[in-house]
Amino acid sequence: MSECVGPLFEGPAGVPAGRDSSAAALAIFIRHYHKGFSRVKQIFCGSSPRAGGRPAAWVRGWAGALLLGLAANAWAGEGVYRIAGPPGASGAAFEARLSLKELEAIGGREMGSGYFDRALGYTGSRFYALEFAALLEKYDPEGQSDAVLLDCFDDYQGLISVEDIRRYGLTLATRIEITGEGAVVPGWLRPLLVLVPEGRDAPRKERFMTANIRAIRFVRLRDYYAPLEALAAATPAARAGLAPYTDNCLFCHPLAGVGGGKGGALTAVHDFSDEAGRQRFYRAFAGMHHQDNPDKQNIEQFIGPGQLADIAALLSRAMKP
């Protein structure tokens, strides 16, 4: 058994991606499939003697699912990914909007990833992916940036340095096929996916599996990390927590105005000022990020007990005025 995980897209021009885009998707479907819509309605939503002139509930539900599926297909046909970067030598920043087909035309190939399979507990997963370095050469040939910031549909945010892209031969998967009987695929595991190709290895850090990417922004690490560096400089303990936090937590849990928002700010739900509060944080971490959690975000494999204590020290400092 295998499951092909197709791409997700930003909405049509002028319509932001996210929860509010479903209405735009349906509008596109109606525009392109009006005749088919009418026919399906005649077949599945006609009067039924048993239902007192109304379609049976299971028929209405089945028809609704069919229509939404067609709407998603219509939406995908107009989707784009955004690529943006810092000013070049000319002083002008750039922005490109590419379809999945245009991205793949840059140059891609089929591959596997033992790094990916080990991290998520899969076997023999297959991908179609393009070389990340090819994007660097095409969109930042002057080398004005030293990292790429990855904005995701679910408010996750990844950050990969240009050095790591080149060192580990990182790629961007545009298609994902998960193999194995009964394999569970979490909702966040969608293209675009940062992928370490077969035969290559990389540090076991969460940011090397950023998925569900909708936009790629070329940035400078110094500028991005500046607020966090100022926060961590306060104490040696806080400084020790900076690296594990930025490698594994920041992309879901923002800090000092930096990072993704998928999981919310940890300082808003935990009190790191005393030992009891820190112990509650440790228990919550183990409950959410162990190897058996249904979302398959096993952060325990990347963060040990000592690093978790360092992270707590950093967050304790962040709570102080």
N, C-alpha and C positions, 0 to 999 in steps of 0.2 A: 504494500500500500504506500502511496506517496501523496503528498499534498502540494500543489503548486500555489505559491503565494504571489498573487499578482500585484502590480503597482498601484499605489494610491497617488492622487494628484491634487494640486491646488485647484480651486474652482475656476470658472471662466474669468476672463479679464474683468476686473472691477468687483469680483465677488471673492471675499476672503475664504481661505480653507478653514475647516472646522465644523462645529456642530451646526452653524447656521447655513452651511452650504447645501444641505440636503434639499432645501426648497429650490435652489438654483438647478440642482441635478434633475429634479422632477420636471422643472420647466423645460429643460433641454430635451428630456425624454418626450414630453408632450408635443414639442415642436417637431421632432424628427419622426415620431412614431404614432401620429394622431390616428391614422387609419387602423393600425394594429391595435391601438388602445380601444377603439370603438368595437372592433371585432371581438376582442377578449371580453369586453364588458357584455356583449350580447350572449356570448357562450356561457360565461361563468356567473353573471349577475342577473340573469333573466329570472322571471317569477318561477316559483316552485310550489306545487300544491301542498307538499308536506311542510313547507316553511311558511304557509299562510301568505303566499305572494312575495316572500322575501327569500333570497338565497340562503342556503344552509350556512352555518357559521364556518364550517371547515372549508366550504367552497370560497367564501369571502376571504378567509385568511390565506388560502392557497393562491388565489388570484392576486391578492395584495402583495404577497411575497414575490410572485412572478413579475409584477409591474415594477416593484422597487429594484429587482435585479436588472431588468432591462434599463431602468433609469440610470443605474450605476454604470452600465456599459456605455450608455450614451454620454455620460459625464466624462468618463475616462478618455474618450476620444478627443476632448478639447482641453485636456489637462496639460500643465506645464510645470517645470521645475525652475527655480530662480537661482542664478549665479551672480553674485555681486562682489566688488572688490574695492580696495583702497585706491587713492589717486596714484597714477603712474607718473612718469617723468613729465608728461604734458600737463599735469595738474588736474586732470579730469577723472573722476571715478567712473566705473563702468557697471552696467547691469545687463544680463542676458537672460532670456526666458526660452527654455528649450523643452520640447516634447521628449517623451521617452525614446522615441525612434531617433530623434536628433542626437540625444545623448549616446545611444548605442552606436551611432554612425561615427563617433569619435574614435572608436576602436575597442572591441570587446572580445571575450572568448569564454568558453565553458570551463569551469574549474570546480574543485572541491576545496574544503578547508578543515583540516584536522583540528586546528585551533578553535574554530566555531563549534564543531561537534563535541569536543571535550568540554567546552564551557557550558553547553546547553544539554548535554546528555543525548545527543543524536548520533546516528551512524550513517555515513555515506551520503550526506546532503550534497546537492548539486546546485550550481549557480551559473548565471551568465553575468559577467562583470567586466567593467572597463578599468583601465589603469588610471589610478588617481593622479599619477604624475603627468598623464596626458592633459588633464584639466589644468594643472599648474602651467604647463608649457603653452597651452592655448590661451589662457585667460590672465595669467600673471607672468609673462615672459621676462619682465624686468626684475622680478623677485622683490617686489615692494612689500610683500607680506611674508610672515614666517609661520603662519598657522591658518587653518580653515575652521570656521565656526559653523556648526551644522544645526540648523533649526528644524525641529521635527513637528509632525502634525499633532502630536499629543503633548506639546509643550516641553518635551525632553529637549536637551540641548547638548551636543557633543562638541569637543574641541580637540583637534588633532594637529600636531606640529608638522611643518613641512619636512623637518628632519626625520620624524618617525615615518611619514609617508614614503620617503625615499629609502630609509634604512630597512623597513620591513616589506617593501613592495606592496603597500596597501592598495586595494581595489575598491570599486563601488559596484555592488551587486544590483542589477536592474531586474533580475528574476531569481526567485528562490524556490527550490523544490526540496521539501523535507521528506525523507524516506523512513520506513520502519512501521511495522504494524502497531496501530494505536498511538502513533506519535501525536502529542498535543502541541499545537502551534498557538502561542499567545498572540493577542491582538496587536501588540506593538511590533511584532516581527514582520515588517513589510519593507519592500524597497523604498527608497534607496538604503542599502546596508553597507556600512564599512566592513570590509572583509579582508582577513589575513589569508592569502592564497595557500594552497596545498604546498607542503615542502618548506614553508616559512614559519617562523615562530615570532612571538612578540610578548612583551610583558603582560602578565595576567591582570589587566586593568579593564574596568567597565567601559571606558571610552573607546576601546578598540572594537566594540560591537554596537556602535550607534546605529539605530535603524529608524525606519519610517521618516526618512529625511525629505523635507520639501524645499529647503533652500540651503545653498552653500555660500558662505561669505568669507572672503579672504581678509584676514585681520593681522594685527601685530600682537604677539603674546604680552609684551610689556604693557600695552594699553589695556588689554582685557583684564589682566591680573592685578593691575595697580591698586584697586580698592582692597583686595584680599591681602596683598603684600603689606599694606599699611596696618591692617588689622592684626596680622600674624606677627608683626615686628614687636608687639607689646611685651611678650614673654617667651622664653625658650620653649615652654610647653605648648603654647599656641603655635609657635613656628613649626614644631614637630608634627602638628596635626594638619598643616597646610597641604602637603603633598598627597597624603591618602584621601583627604577630602576633595581636592580638585581632580584627582584621578578617578574617583569612584562615586562621589556623592553630589557634587555641584550641579550635575546635569539634570537632576530631579529636584534638588533642594537648594534654592537660591540662598546666597549669603552676601551681605554688604552690597546689595543691589546688582549682583552678578549671578548668572547661571539660569538654568531652566526652572520651570514652575510646575512640572508634572506632579511632584510629590508634596509641594508646599514647603515653607520654611520650617526647619526643625526647631528653631528657637521659638516658634509660635505655639508649639504643642508640647515641648519638653522644657523642664527647668534644669539647667546644668549648673546651677549655683551651689547645689549640695549633693552629697553622696547618694541620698535616696532618689533624687531626680535623675542622676546619672545611671543608677541601676535600672530604673524604669526605661530609660532610653536603650540600655543594652538588651533588655528583654524584648522591647518592641522591635529592635533591629533583628534579633534572632528569629522573631516570629514572622517578619515580613521578608527577610532576605536569605533564608536558609535554602538548602538544595532542593527541598521538596515543595517549595511554594508554587502555586498554580501559575503564577506569572512568569516563572522561569528566570527571574532576575536574581540569581544566586550570588549576591555580593559577598557572602561569607567566604567564598573561594579567593577573593581578592584582598580582604581586610582581616587581619588577625586581632586577637584581644588587645595586644599592646597598641596597635594602630587605632583601634576603636577608642581607647582611653585618650590618646593624643587628639583625636577628633573632638571628643567631649571637652577637652581643655580649650581647644580653639573656639568651640561654640559657647563655652562659659565666658570667654573673653568678649565674644560678640554681644553678649547680653548686657555688658556693662556700659554705662553712658560714656 
